[in-house]
Amino acid sequence: EIGVRLVGSEMCIRDRAKGGAIIMSYKETLLQPIKIGNRVAQNRFFIQAMECNKEDETGNPSEETIQRYCDLAKGGAGLISLEAITVTRECRARDNQLTIMPDNEKPLTEFVRRVHEANPETLFIFQLTHSGEISNPEFSRRVTPNPLPGYGGDLLTEEDVERIMDSFVTAAEIAYRACLLYTSPSPRDGLLS
């Protein structure tokens, strides 16, 4: 049995089966590599997605976005999660949302190259999304397979759902070709992922 205790001013992890011997402090734990799938993050620091809505009108990463992620990578975190990247321009929650479609492949590949160049040890993951019912009707189409109270939108047909699923497959293929280390659908409610 493993327990966590405060020893002096430092939190330590203890192994009770070994008479309470200190295994390592939280600082040592945070600095230890961790295996994620078949990859290894250099440490256990994780930078959560921060949606900044700074992309160009076609969803390509702006220089500001590229620099922000390069700076984060230089900070040495083991894992960085990119903000939500939409698989379609038709249904988006934010006007200038990052987009992963065939027209965006070249700029995304350059974006990934620059972040990797900033720190080749940092793992970088994408959240592939379709905003569905939380799409902003001011500039995109709100859709739903089953309306949520207070939202609504155009009901999706089976053909629409098939097309959306195909968009996720295309996005995953683009991500793979762009040498992304991992793809991760966003688990947020209201999103089709």
N, C-alpha and C positions, 0 to 999 in steps of 0.2 A: 504494500500500500504506500502510495506517494502522498506526502502532505506538503503544504506550503506554509511557512512560518516566517515571522519577522524576527530576525536575529540582529540585535542592535538597530541600526538604521537601514539594514539591507534585508530584502525579502530573499529567502532561500528555499530551495526545494529539498525536502528530506525524504529518505527512504526508510520507512518505519520497520520494514523487514530486516534492515541492517542496523537496528538499534538507533534509528534516528540520524544516521550519518548524513551529512550535507552532501548532496549530489552536485549541485551548482547553484549559483546565485541567479536572480532574474537577469542580471546584466550578461552573465555568461550564456544564459539560455537565448536571449535576444540576438546575441552575436554568433550563435551556432548555425551552420548551414541546415537547411531542411529540404527533404526530397518532396517534390510536388509532381506526381505522375512520373515521367521518366526524366524530369529536369531537376536541378538542384538550385535553390535560391541561396545566395551567398550568406544571407542572414534572415532573421524573422521579422524584419521591419517591412510593413506593407503600407503603401500609399493608396488610399481609397480614391475612387473616381471623383473628379470635380468637374462638373459640367459648366463650361465657361461661355459657350455659345459665341465663339470667336472665329468661326470658319467663314470661308468665302460663300458667295451666293450659290455655288454648286456643291457645297459640302466638303471641299478640300481643306486640309489643315492650313491655317494661316501661319505666317512666320511667328506671330505671338504664341500660337499653340505649340508649334515645334520647339521654340525656345523654352517654353514652360516645362515641357516634358523632358527636354535635354537637361535642364537645370535640376529637375527632380531626379533623373537618372544619375547625374553627377553627385548627388547627395548620398548615394550608396545604398539605397533601400534594396532589399532582396527582391521585392515584387512591386510593380506599379500597375494599377488598373486604369486603363484609359476610360475617359468618359463614354457614355452611351453613344454608339455609332449606328446610325439607322441603315437598314437594308433597302430603304425606298425613300424617295423625296416626296412621294404622294401623301404619306401619313407621318407627320413629325410633331413632336412636342415643342420643339424650339425652331425658330426661323433659320438660324445659321448653325444647324446641327451637323456634326461630322457625318459623312456618308460613305458607305462602302458598297459601290456598284462598279461595273466595268469602266465607266468613264473616270472614276476616282482611283483606279488601281495604281497608275504611275505616281501620282502625288503621295498616295499612302505608302507605297514602297520606299520612296525617298524619305518620308517622315520616319518610318521604321529604321531605315539605314542610319539616319542622323541620331536617333535616340540610342540605337545600339552602339554607334561610334562614341557617344558621350559616356557610356558605361556598358561594355559588352557582357558584364556579369549580371546585370539586372534583368529579371524576367519581366516581360511586358505582356499584359493580357488585354483583350478587347471585350467589351460588352456589346454583342450584336443585338439590336433591338428593332422592333416595329411598334410605334407608339399606340396603334389601335385606337381605343376609346379615349385615351388621354391626349390624342393629337389636338393641336390647337386649330380650331376651325377658322381662325383669322387668315391663315395661309396654307392650310392643308386639309385633307379629308379625314373626318372622324369616322371610324368604322368599328364594328363590334360583332362577335359571334353570339353574344348574349348581353344585353344592356345592363350596366351597373346603375343603381339609383343615382340620379343627379348628373349622369353623363349622356348616354345614348350615342347615336350615330347610325350610319348606314349599316344595315344588316349584311354580313358577309355571306356570299354564296359559296358553295363547295368549290367552284372555280377560283374564287377570290382566295380562299384558304390555300388551295394548291399553288397558286401564283406566289403567295406570301412564303410558303414553305420553300418553293424553288428559289426565292430571293435569299433566304437564309443559306441554302446550299451554295449559291453563287458567291455570297459574301464569305462563307467559310473557305471556299476555293481561292478567292482573292487573298484572304488573310494568309492562307498557307503559302501561296506564291510570293507574298510580300515578306516571307520568312518570319512570320509571327510565331512565337513560341507556344501560344495557347489561345484558344478562343473560348469565350464564356458567355452564354446568353444571360441577359439581365433577369433576375427573379422578381422584379417589382410588380406589384398588382397593377392591373390595367394594361400591361404591355403584352403583346403577343410574342412570346419567346420560347 
